[in-house]
Amino acid sequence: MAINFKGAFASGQKILGYRAYVTANGSSVIASTGLSSISSSTGGRYMLNYSATHPDATAAVAVLPNNNYHYQSWYDTNETGRVQVNFYDGGYTTPSRWSAMVVR
């Protein structure tokens, strides 16, 4: 199947899409795709383990704690098989509900 662009988008470009997402209550997964598991070494820090190895470690990760922007949140340890997401509010904290999406 080919995807064709028209007009201003006619030049060859990479098409990016989500590779994985998760919505969780603490460490309990509510919904996910593209992940084999999530783990937490300490409260507020989660490792999202991909169900398939990505071709490289280039990805963007959107993180949303408690479905608002109260906590500082970011990702690191972006590897071909996993990514770590963190939640911080004066110290690492476990949001009651959070979501993350990996786009590549």
WOTA-V964295 format. One record per residue. RES is the residue in one small letter. D_FIRST is the distance of its C-alpha to the first C-alpha in whole Angstrom. Layout:
# WOTA-V964295
res = (RES/RES)
d_first = (D_FIRST/D_FIRST)
This chain:
# WOTA-V964295
res = (m/a/i/n/f/k/g/a/f/a/s/g/q/k/i/l/g/y/r/a/y/v/t/a/n/g/s/s/v/i/a/s/t/g/l/s/s/i/s/s/s/t/g/g/r/y/m/l/n/y/s/a/t/h/p/d/a/t/a/a/v/a/v/l/p/n/n/n/y/h/y/q/s/w/y/d/t/n/e/t/g/r/v/q/v/n/f/y/d/g/g/y/t/t/p/s/r/w/s/a/m/v/v/r)
d_first = (0/4/7/10/13/16/20/21/18/17/18/16/16/15/13/16/16/19/19/22/25/28/31/34/38/39/38/37/33/33/29/26/23/22/26/28/31/33/36/39/42/44/44/41/39/36/34/30/29/25/24/22/23/21/21/23/26/25/24/26/27/29/32/34/37/39/36/38/39/43/42/41/38/35/33/34/34/30/29/26/27/29/30/34/34/38/40/43/46/49/48/45/45/42/41/41/38/35/31/29/25/24/21/19)
